[in-house]
Amino acid sequence: MTLAVRPAVARRAKISAIGAYVPPRLLTNKDLEKMVETSDEWIYSRVGIRERHLVEPGMATSDMAVEAARVCLKNRGIDPSEVEAIIIATVTPDMLFPATACLVQDKLGAKGAWGFDLSAACSGFVYALQMGTKLVESGAHSKVLVIGADTMSSIIDYTDRTTCVLFGDGAGAVLIEPTEEGEIGMIDFAHEIDGSGAAALKMPGGGSAHPATAETIAQKMHYVHQDGQAVYKFAVRKMVETSEKVLSRNNISVNELACFIPHQANQRIIASSAERLGLPLEKVIINIDRYGNTTAGTIPLAMNTGVEEKRLHKGDLVLIASVGAGFTVGATLLRWEF
């Protein structure tokens, strides 16, 4: 394998630690059978989900992000005061402003850190990962905390069976640091947006186009609205295309991958993408059955599953990919370095 020549960077970056958090409260398919016209068999056969975790009343995205961050930093053995920047990928911020990153910085006690939120829906973590990588590669920072966290239960209509079966709450955090001698870390990425698909997956209310009013609430505009078929078709096609793009320009064959970590939106999307890429499912990390779609949380949660199941090892070549509302698309190629 010969890696493509990239523009010179001051240094390379890697993921040095990971942490995850999901709230303990479960919403199972059996529970949903009592809420909407659906069944455990239908949900599992269509999307591959058996249960999802939901926050308790009063718990917000920043709370889950802090829990995941604490685990991450504990695993790395460093104090929050050493963190220099915090990037939060989310579409369910605690509030429109201040940024959730500010709340996380304060709750975590990361007194020397600055940060910001990034909104790219299900591709949010993939995008934030590259922002953190570039901050480290540039030499600006040496310890950047990247967190994907979403409280999807806060924007789901639990009378809409087309969406309420899909989503859960959760958060995952990684620490980005410079590589050490002999390590490769982050290799390459490919990102894309296609705004023509914006109508297929959205929350229409609450922004400047439709500020909150009695009418927007009555019309349920503050919940997720989705055209499932449009999202499915785009997701499979673009997850494959973007993955092939980043592999091709780095002269890497799919057979060289140790692991593929896709966004956990739908079991059929995952399986179809893996099949089109020519990847056996044994190389794909799948945990959607346990967590559902946690939006920006899915990929770090899947990374954590890979660590817990001892499926990720130092030096492994890993590809991550996602498609989200917007539409947003992202893929990243990296060496797992811990």
Secondary structure, 3 states (H helix, E strand, C coil): CCCCCCCCCCCCEEEEEEEEECCCCEEEHHHHHCCCCCCHHHHHHHHCCCEEECCCCCCCHHHHHHHHHHHHHHHHCCCHHHCCEEEEECCCCCCCCCCHHHHHHHHHCCCCCEEEEECCHHHHHHHHHHHHHHHHHCCCCCCEEEEEEEEHHHHCCCCCCCCCCCECEEEEEEEEEECCCCCCCEEEEEEEECHHHHHHEECCCCCCCCCCCHHHHHCCCCCCEECHHHHHHHHHHHHHHHHHHHHHCCCCCHHHCCEEEECCCCHHHHHHHHHHHCCCHHHECCCHHHHCECHHHHHHHHHHHHHHCCCCCCCCEEEEEEEECCCEEEEEEEECCC
